[in-house]
Amino acid sequence: MSLPGLIGVIHLPALPGSPGANGKPPSKVLHLARERAVEEAKRLEKSGFEGLIIENFGDAPFYKNRVPAETIAAMSVIASAVIESVKIPLGINVLRNDADAALAIATVTGAAFVRINVLAGVVATDQGLIEGEAARWVRENQRLGGRVRILADVHVKHARTLSSDDLGIAIEEVAGRGGADGVIVTGATTGRLPAEESLRAALGSARHCGVPLYVGSGMTVEGLAYSEPGLRLIVGSALRRGGKAGATLDAPRISALVKAWRQYSRT
């Protein structure tokens, strides 16, 4: 299956075991999260999205690179329910950087791809220093059947790279040496668009490496109108009420974004 061009993000609410669950019965917390994810998935598919991705957005503060077993179990249940409810491909992102969990969930549920925030290099984050382990994760994916595609961030948001400051070189390392099937660029934080010059440089490097380039934060209808052809999108905040991550979906925002994407993708 080819990678989708327009991916909608489903921000999962607090899952069992996380502080935001407020000590509620885990089975009830999971039920509500699953129902909300399925409802959002159906709406986004019907609106024209080509793919979806779920992430444990409500579990902040995030573990650095290994989430507890209950998070993996909950996301597996939710992913299975979403896959059964829609026909478009689903991706998995386990925050902050549990690629082992993401690959396992995707493999057993039939999800099409994962997002790994730090596949290669070293970054300083609010969870501490995170080191990519591309060599191990690519091999682990192959051990599990090699069916899951890997999307990887470069100069990921909410972080500062301690590896190459050159965005083009960083993309070459993640795609060419790290084995990513697609690369993602973001602004500094959730909801912020990368600088125009950064997008231009990133697009050139991604084309050179032969991989698609996704904008993973901050893209809006206005931003898309001024973007160079060739980008793909992962959109979350812009689809929600007030443009706020984790808020409820907003029908006019979704409709406007899909319309803009269709016009953009025809150029």
Summary of the structure (lengths in Angstrom):
residues: 267
radius of gyration: 17.1
end to end distance: 23.4
largest distance: 50.4
contacts: 947
relative contact order: 0.13
helix: 44%
strand: 19%
